[in-house]
Amino acid sequence: MDWYAYERAAQQKGYACICGVDEAGRGPLAAPVFAAAVVLPLGLEIPGLNDSKKLSEKKRAQLYDEIRKKAISCSIAYATEQEIDELNILQATFLAMQRAVEGLEAEPDYVLVDGNRMPALPCLAETVVKGDGLSASIAAASILAKVSRDRLMVELDRLYPEYQFAKHKGYGTALHRELLKKYGPCPVHRRSFLKKILGDSDE
């Protein structure tokens, strides 16, 4: 498989700085949604690179360090749980992606976005369905976003130990739902995600 097929296709159209963008944390009931943007040297080999969901936590951490070291430019951003509640999760995800792209030191002229929905970006872009398993730069972005978010969840676990965030990373597992019903929501919960679990008494 050619991990750089999408990047090369863009380069052949005349684009010089191509970045991949992906998000992590659209589904959880708590904490921000993260996004990352990554510009890799075309053809750079990163052994083990893959969609972050297909990697172990240990492997993701190793690749996170390697990507940060070898990328031409990378940026990690997020939209808060308050922004998710105000805007809705799709628009908040777009906001995180926009912030990630804007945070790059190397200004991209072409962006590969994972998925089938396109945020408003300052340059030309294309969506790539399941791009985190097809494009090196999107896969790298998926790893940076996932590791960054998971590390935040470990920090939030220390702040709010009763919710065991380090264990379920904020996703709506049976354990998390049970703890929500027991303790009610904390400041980092996405109120708009809790209505079905807690009814209308989630304030």
PASEBA-1860 file (N, C-alpha, C; in nm, 3 decimals):
! residues 203
1> MDWYAYER> 0.084/-0.121/0.000/0.000/0.000/0.000/0.088/0.127/0.000 ~ 0.052/0.224/-0.079/0.125/0.350/-0.085/0.061/0.449/0.012 ~ 0.128/0.469/0.126/0.076/0.558/0.230/0.073/0.704/0.186 ~ 0.146/0.735/0.078/0.155/0.875/0.034/0.084/0.900/-0.099 ~ -0.008/0.811/-0.137/-0.076/0.826/-0.266/-0.154/0.958/-0.273 ~ -0.225/0.992/-0.167/-0.306/1.116/-0.168/-0.215/1.239/-0.166 ~ -0.108/1.230/-0.087/-0.014/1.342/-0.081/0.055/1.362/-0.217 ~ 0.095/1.254/-0.280/0.162/1.263/-0.411/0.067/1.318/-0.518
9> AAQQKGYA> -0.059/1.274/-0.511/-0.158/1.323/-0.609/-0.173/1.475/-0.596 ~ -0.173/1.524/-0.472/-0.183/1.669/-0.451/-0.057/1.739/-0.500 ~ 0.057/1.677/-0.473/0.184/1.736/-0.517/0.189/1.746/-0.671 ~ 0.137/1.643/-0.736/0.137/1.642/-0.882/0.048/1.752/-0.941 ~ -0.049/1.796/-0.860/-0.134/1.908/-0.904/-0.066/2.043/-0.880 ~ 0.052/2.040/-0.818/0.127/2.163/-0.797/0.129/2.215/-0.655 ~ 0.072/2.139/-0.559/0.072/2.184/-0.420/0.201/2.142/-0.351 ~ 0.252/2.229/-0.268/0.384/2.206/-0.208/0.378/2.165/-0.061
17> CICGVDEA> 0.281/2.218/0.012/0.273/2.190/0.156/0.138/2.125/0.186 ~ 0.141/1.993/0.202/0.017/1.915/0.214/0.006/1.862/0.357 ~ -0.106/1.889/0.420/-0.121/1.842/0.558/-0.242/1.749/0.571 ~ -0.234/1.659/0.667/-0.345/1.571/0.699/-0.409/1.617/0.829 ~ -0.541/1.603/0.839/-0.615/1.646/0.958/-0.708/1.533/1.003 ~ -0.711/1.509/1.133/-0.806/1.413/1.189/-0.845/1.458/1.328 ~ -0.953/1.398/1.378/-1.003/1.433/1.512/-1.003/1.312/1.603 ~ -1.020/1.338/1.731/-1.037/1.232/1.830/-1.135/1.281/1.935
25> GRGPLAAP> -1.231/1.196/1.968/-1.321/1.229/2.079/-1.453/1.290/2.041 ~ -1.505/1.254/1.924/-1.639/1.303/1.889/-1.747/1.236/1.974 ~ -1.727/1.110/2.007/-1.832/1.032/2.071/-1.845/1.039/2.222 ~ -1.738/1.071/2.296/-1.746/1.068/2.443/-1.849/1.163/2.503 ~ -1.880/1.138/2.627/-1.978/1.217/2.701/-1.913/1.333/2.775 ~ -1.780/1.338/2.774/-1.709/1.439/2.853/-1.584/1.487/2.781 ~ -1.544/1.609/2.818/-1.416/1.669/2.777/-1.416/1.716/2.631 ~ -1.312/1.789/2.593/-1.306/1.846/2.458/-1.295/1.742/2.347
33> VFAAAVVL> -1.324/1.787/2.226/-1.293/1.709/2.105/-1.161/1.765/2.052 ~ -1.069/1.677/2.019/-0.936/1.718/1.975/-0.922/1.701/1.824 ~ -0.830/1.777/1.766/-0.793/1.759/1.625/-0.644/1.785/1.613 ~ -0.583/1.723/1.512/-0.442/1.749/1.485/-0.424/1.769/1.335 ~ -0.325/1.848/1.301/-0.286/1.869/1.162/-0.136/1.838/1.152 ~ -0.099/1.762/1.050/0.040/1.718/1.036/0.087/1.733/0.892 ~ 0.205/1.793/0.877/0.274/1.797/0.747/0.397/1.708/0.759 ~ 0.401/1.600/0.681/0.514/1.508/0.683/0.602/1.529/0.560
41> PLGLEIPG> 0.733/1.498/0.572/0.816/1.494/0.452/0.762/1.383/0.360 ~ 0.739/1.416/0.234/0.679/1.319/0.142/0.764/1.193/0.133 ~ 0.701/1.078/0.160/0.772/0.951/0.151/0.840/0.907/0.280 ~ 0.833/0.991/0.384/0.894/0.952/0.513/0.836/0.820/0.562 ~ 0.923/0.727/0.596/0.876/0.598/0.649/0.871/0.604/0.800 ~ 0.753/0.574/0.853/0.736/0.565/0.999/0.684/0.424/1.027 ~ 0.771/0.330/1.063/0.729/0.192/1.084/0.616/0.181/1.187 ~ 0.511/0.109/1.150/0.399/0.089/1.241/0.291/0.193/1.231
49> LNDSKKLS> 0.313/0.296/1.147/0.211/0.400/1.132/0.080/0.341/1.085 ~ -0.029/0.381/1.150/-0.161/0.328/1.113/-0.268/0.416/1.178 ~ -0.391/0.387/1.143/-0.506/0.447/1.210/-0.489/0.426/1.360 ~ -0.500/0.534/1.439/-0.474/0.526/1.584/-0.561/0.421/1.653 ~ -0.682/0.397/1.599/-0.774/0.301/1.664/-0.723/0.157/1.650 ~ -0.630/0.134/1.556/-0.578/-0.001/1.534/-0.448/-0.027/1.609 ~ -0.406/0.069/1.690/-0.278/0.059/1.760/-0.298/0.049/1.911 ~ -0.202/-0.017/1.976/-0.206/-0.023/2.123/-0.168/0.113/2.180
57> EKKRAQLY> -0.203/0.134/2.304/-0.171/0.261/2.370/-0.021/0.286/2.371 ~ 0.056/0.179/2.396/0.202/0.190/2.401/0.257/0.229/2.263 ~ 0.207/0.165/2.158/0.254/0.194/2.022/0.217/0.337/1.981 ~ 0.096/0.379/2.017/0.055/0.517/1.987/0.149/0.618/2.051 ~ 0.188/0.591/2.176/0.278/0.682/2.248/0.414/0.689/2.179 ~ 0.465/0.574/2.133/0.594/0.572/2.062/0.585/0.652/1.932 ~ 0.477/0.628/1.857/0.459/0.696/1.729/0.436/0.846/1.749 ~ 0.367/0.882/1.855/0.344/1.024/1.888/0.478/1.097/1.894
65> DEIRKKAI> 0.573/1.041/1.968/0.704/1.104/1.983/0.778/1.111/1.849 ~ 0.769/1.003/1.772/0.840/0.999/1.643/0.780/1.100/1.544 ~ 0.647/1.109/1.542/0.581/1.204/1.452/0.617/1.347/1.490 ~ 0.613/1.377/1.619/0.646/1.513/1.664/0.790/1.549/1.625 ~ 0.878/1.450/1.628/1.020/1.474/1.598/1.044/1.490/1.447 ~ 0.975/1.411/1.365/1.008/1.404/1.222/0.917/1.486/1.132 ~ 0.803/1.530/1.181/0.711/1.608/1.097/0.774/1.743/1.061 ~ 0.743/1.792/0.942/0.784/1.926/0.903/0.713/2.027/0.994
73> SCSIAYAT> 0.587/2.000/1.021/0.508/2.086/1.109/0.390/2.006/1.162 ~ 0.354/2.029/1.287/0.234/1.965/1.341/0.170/2.056/1.445 ~ 0.041/2.038/1.461/-0.036/2.125/1.550/-0.151/2.044/1.608 ~ -0.174/2.064/1.738/-0.283/1.994/1.807/-0.374/2.100/1.869 ~ -0.504/2.084/1.850/-0.599/2.183/1.901/-0.725/2.111/1.950 ~ -0.814/2.187/2.010/-0.939/2.126/2.058/-1.050/2.229/2.063 ~ -1.171/2.179/2.076/-1.287/2.262/2.108/-1.341/2.211/2.241 ~ -1.374/2.303/2.330/-1.412/2.265/2.466/-1.551/2.200/2.472
81> EQEIDELN> -1.578/2.141/2.587/-1.712/2.082/2.607/-1.821/2.190/2.601 ~ -1.787/2.313/2.646/-1.885/2.423/2.637/-1.913/2.457/2.490 ~ -1.808/2.458/2.409/-1.826/2.487/2.266/-1.906/2.375/2.197 ~ -1.884/2.252/2.241/-1.961/2.139/2.187/-2.109/2.158/2.218 ~ -2.139/2.196/2.341/-2.280/2.217/2.380/-2.343/2.335/2.306 ~ -2.264/2.439/2.284/-2.317/2.559/2.217/-2.334/2.539/2.066 ~ -2.238/2.473/2.004/-2.235/2.466/1.857/-2.296/2.338/1.800 ~ -2.283/2.227/1.868/-2.309/2.087/1.834/-2.175/2.021/1.800
89> ILQATFLA> -2.171/1.891/1.809/-2.042/1.820/1.801/-1.977/1.833/1.663 ~ -2.056/1.834/1.557/-1.996/1.846/1.423/-1.927/1.980/1.406 ~ -1.996/2.089/1.441/-1.938/2.223/1.426/-1.819/2.243/1.520 ~ -1.826/2.184/1.639/-1.713/2.193/1.733/-1.593/2.116/1.680 ~ -1.618/2.002/1.616/-1.510/1.924/1.555/-1.445/2.006/1.443 ~ -1.527/2.070/1.361/-1.474/2.156/1.255/-1.388/2.269/1.314 ~ -1.436/2.326/1.426/-1.362/2.434/1.491/-1.224/2.385/1.538 ~ -1.221/2.266/1.598/-1.093/2.207/1.642/-1.000/2.184/1.523
97> MQRAVEGL> -1.056/2.136/1.411/-0.976/2.114/1.291/-0.921/2.246/1.236 ~ -1.006/2.347/1.233/-0.961/2.480/1.185/-0.848/2.532/1.272 ~ -0.862/2.518/1.403/-0.758/2.565/1.495/-0.627/2.489/1.475 ~ -0.639/2.357/1.450/-0.519/2.276/1.428/-0.445/2.323/1.302 ~ -0.519/2.345/1.193/-0.458/2.390/1.067/-0.396/2.529/1.085 ~ -0.469/2.617/1.151/-0.419/2.754/1.174/-0.295/2.754/1.264 ~ -0.280/2.651/1.346/-0.167/2.645/1.439/-0.039/2.592/1.377 ~ -0.043/2.547/1.253/0.078/2.496/1.187/0.177/2.609/1.160
105> EAEPDYVL> 0.304/2.581/1.185/0.408/2.680/1.151/0.427/2.686/1.000 ~ 0.424/2.568/0.935/0.432/2.563/0.789/0.290/2.582/0.735 ~ 0.269/2.685/0.658/0.133/2.714/0.610/0.097/2.621/0.495 ~ -0.005/2.535/0.512/-0.037/2.439/0.406/-0.111/2.505/0.290 ~ -0.090/2.450/0.171/-0.170/2.497/0.057/-0.269/2.390/0.011 ~ -0.266/2.273/0.080/-0.363/2.167/0.049/-0.382/2.082/0.175 ~ -0.508/2.050/0.205/-0.537/1.975/0.328/-0.618/1.849/0.295 ~ -0.575/1.738/0.355/-0.648/1.611/0.346/-0.722/1.591/0.478
113> VDGNRMPA> -0.854/1.587/0.472/-0.937/1.579/0.593/-0.999/1.440/0.604 ~ -0.980/1.376/0.717/-1.042/1.244/0.737/-1.194/1.257/0.742 ~ -1.263/1.163/0.676/-1.409/1.160/0.683/-1.473/1.208/0.554 ~ -1.600/1.246/0.565/-1.674/1.289/0.446/-1.738/1.427/0.463 ~ -1.698/1.498/0.569/-1.751/1.633/0.593/-1.633/1.731/0.599 ~ -1.652/1.846/0.539/-1.542/1.941/0.522/-1.558/2.066/0.608 ~ -1.461/2.092/0.697/-1.464/2.219/0.769/-1.423/2.333/0.675 ~ -1.456/2.454/0.712/-1.410/2.571/0.635/-1.262/2.590/0.665
121> LPCLAETV> -1.179/2.587/0.561/-1.035/2.599/0.578/-0.981/2.710/0.489 ~ -0.864/2.765/0.523/-0.810/2.878/0.446/-0.743/2.840/0.314 ~ -0.745/2.711/0.279/-0.684/2.669/0.154/-0.766/2.554/0.095 ~ -0.725/2.509/-0.022/-0.796/2.399/-0.087/-0.783/2.271/-0.004 ~ -0.888/2.191/-0.003/-0.886/2.068/0.077/-0.973/1.962/0.012 ~ -0.953/1.838/0.052/-1.041/1.729/0.010/-1.065/1.636/0.128 ~ -1.183/1.575/0.129/-1.211/1.475/0.233/-1.167/1.338/0.183 ~ -1.123/1.255/0.277/-1.080/1.118/0.246/-1.151/1.025/0.344
129> VKGDGLSA> -1.249/0.950/0.295/-1.322/0.858/0.382/-1.227/0.748/0.429 ~ -1.227/0.724/0.562/-1.134/0.629/0.625/-0.989/0.665/0.594 ~ -0.966/0.796/0.586/-0.833/0.846/0.551/-0.725/0.808/0.650 ~ -0.764/0.784/0.777/-0.662/0.749/0.877/-0.601/0.611/0.850 ~ -0.661/0.534/0.759/-0.601/0.407/0.719/-0.547/0.410/0.577 ~ -0.549/0.530/0.514/-0.509/0.542/0.373/-0.399/0.645/0.349 ~ -0.389/0.743/0.435/-0.296/0.854/0.414/-0.202/0.866/0.534 ~ -0.072/0.875/0.506/0.026/0.884/0.615/0.002/1.008/0.700
137> SIAAASIL> -0.025/1.121/0.636/-0.038/1.244/0.715/-0.168/1.244/0.798 ~ -0.275/1.184/0.744/-0.399/1.174/0.824/-0.379/1.075/0.939 ~ -0.313/0.962/0.911/-0.286/0.864/1.017/-0.203/0.927/1.129 ~ -0.103/1.006/1.091/-0.019/1.074/1.190/-0.104/1.171/1.273 ~ -0.193/1.244/1.205/-0.282/1.336/1.277/-0.374/1.262/1.372 ~ -0.422/1.145/1.331/-0.512/1.067/1.417/-0.441/1.025/1.545 ~ -0.311/0.993/1.534/-0.234/0.950/1.651/-0.209/1.068/1.746 ~ -0.171/1.183/1.690/-0.146/1.300/1.776/-0.273/1.343/1.849
145> AKVSRDRL> -0.386/1.343/1.778/-0.512/1.384/1.840/-0.553/1.285/1.949 ~ -0.545/1.157/1.919/-0.588/1.053/2.014/-0.501/1.052/2.140 ~ -0.369/1.055/2.123/-0.280/1.051/2.239/-0.298/1.177/2.325 ~ -0.311/1.292/2.260/-0.330/1.417/2.335/-0.457/1.414/2.417 ~ -0.564/1.365/2.356/-0.691/1.360/2.428/-0.686/1.258/2.542 ~ -0.628/1.142/2.516/-0.618/1.040/2.621/-0.537/1.090/2.740 ~ -0.431/1.166/2.711/-0.349/1.221/2.820/-0.428/1.323/2.902 ~ -0.511/1.402/2.836/-0.597/1.495/2.910/-0.694/1.417/2.999
153> MVELDRLY> -0.748/1.306/2.949/-0.843/1.227/3.029/-0.777/1.171/3.154 ~ -0.649/1.138/3.146/-0.576/1.091/3.265/-0.563/1.205/3.366 ~ -0.537/1.327/3.316/-0.531/1.443/3.405/-0.666/1.470/3.470 ~ -0.773/1.460/3.390/-0.908/1.483/3.443/-0.946/1.375/3.545 ~ -0.891/1.256/3.528/-0.915/1.148/3.624/-0.863/1.187/3.763 ~ -0.753/1.261/3.766/-0.698/1.306/3.895/-0.785/1.414/3.957 ~ -0.844/1.498/3.871/-0.931/1.605/3.920/-1.067/1.552/3.966 ~ -1.118/1.454/3.892/-1.252/1.399/3.920/-1.243/1.246/3.931
161> PEYQFAKH> -1.176/1.195/4.034/-1.149/1.051/4.042/-1.274/0.962/4.046 ~ -1.385/1.020/4.093/-1.506/0.937/4.106/-1.560/0.890/3.970 ~ -1.521/0.957/3.862/-1.574/0.919/3.729/-1.485/0.819/3.654 ~ -1.364/0.795/3.706/-1.271/0.697/3.646/-1.243/0.726/3.498 ~ -1.218/0.852/3.466/-1.195/0.893/3.328/-1.076/0.820/3.263 ~ -0.974/0.788/3.342/-0.856/0.721/3.284/-0.892/0.584/3.228 ~ -0.996/0.526/3.284/-1.036/0.391/3.242/-1.115/0.393/3.111 ~ -1.215/0.481/3.100/-1.304/0.479/2.982/-1.286/0.598/2.889
169> KGYGTALH> -1.196/0.692/2.928/-1.163/0.810/2.844/-1.286/0.897/2.810 ~ -1.388/0.887/2.894/-1.506/0.971/2.873/-1.615/0.909/2.786 ~ -1.585/0.794/2.725/-1.687/0.729/2.640/-1.802/0.677/2.726 ~ -1.915/0.655/2.662/-2.037/0.618/2.735/-2.045/0.470/2.769 ~ -1.944/0.420/2.834/-1.943/0.279/2.875/-2.046/0.256/2.986 ~ -2.073/0.130/3.013/-2.166/0.097/3.121/-2.117/0.155/3.254 ~ -1.986/0.145/3.278/-1.927/0.198/3.401/-1.947/0.350/3.409 ~ -1.917/0.420/3.301/-1.930/0.566/3.301/-2.075/0.608/3.323
177> RELLKKYG> -2.167/0.541/3.258/-2.309/0.574/3.274/-2.355/0.551/3.418 ~ -2.306/0.443/3.474/-2.342/0.410/3.614/-2.290/0.519/3.709 ~ -2.166/0.563/3.687/-2.107/0.667/3.773/-2.176/0.801/3.753 ~ -2.218/0.828/3.630/-2.293/0.952/3.602/-2.425/0.955/3.679 ~ -2.492/0.842/3.679/-2.621/0.836/3.749/-2.601/0.848/3.900 ~ -2.486/0.798/3.947/-2.457/0.803/4.090/-2.416/0.944/4.135 ~ -2.328/1.010/4.057/-2.271/1.137/4.101/-2.326/1.260/4.027 ~ -2.398/1.236/3.917/-2.441/1.350/3.834/-2.322/1.401/3.752
185> PCPVHRRS> -2.347/1.496/3.662/-2.238/1.544/3.577/-2.140/1.635/3.651 ~ -2.017/1.637/3.604/-1.916/1.729/3.658/-1.891/1.839/3.553 ~ -1.808/1.939/3.583/-1.791/2.052/3.490/-1.743/2.015/3.350 ~ -1.676/1.900/3.333/-1.625/1.867/3.199/-1.720/1.777/3.118 ~ -1.835/1.745/3.173/-1.931/1.666/3.096/-1.999/1.752/2.990 ~ -2.029/1.691/2.877/-2.102/1.757/2.768/-2.251/1.746/2.799 ~ -2.309/1.855/2.844/-2.449/1.849/2.889/-2.542/1.802/2.776 ~ -2.514/1.844/2.653/-2.601/1.808/2.541/-2.597/1.659/2.509
193> FLKKILGD> -2.495/1.589/2.562/-2.484/1.444/2.537/-2.553/1.361/2.646 ~ -2.598/1.427/2.753/-2.643/1.352/2.870/-2.795/1.338/2.881 ~ -2.867/1.405/2.793/-3.014/1.408/2.809/-3.076/1.269/2.809 ~ -3.027/1.182/2.720/-3.086/1.047/2.713/-3.050/0.963/2.836 ~ -2.935/0.996/2.896/-2.890/0.918/3.012/-2.957/0.969/3.140 ~ -2.959/1.102/3.156/-3.006/1.160/3.281/-3.144/1.224/3.270 ~ -3.203/1.221/3.151/-3.329/1.291/3.132/-3.305/1.440/3.125 ~ -3.402/1.521/3.158/-3.385/1.666/3.149/-3.327/1.725/3.276
201> SDE> -3.303/1.642/3.377/-3.252/1.693/3.503/-3.100/1.685/3.508 ~ -3.035/1.726/3.397/-2.888/1.715/3.391/-2.819/1.847/3.420 ~ -2.893/1.944/3.469/-2.829/2.073/3.500/-2.749/2.062/3.629
END
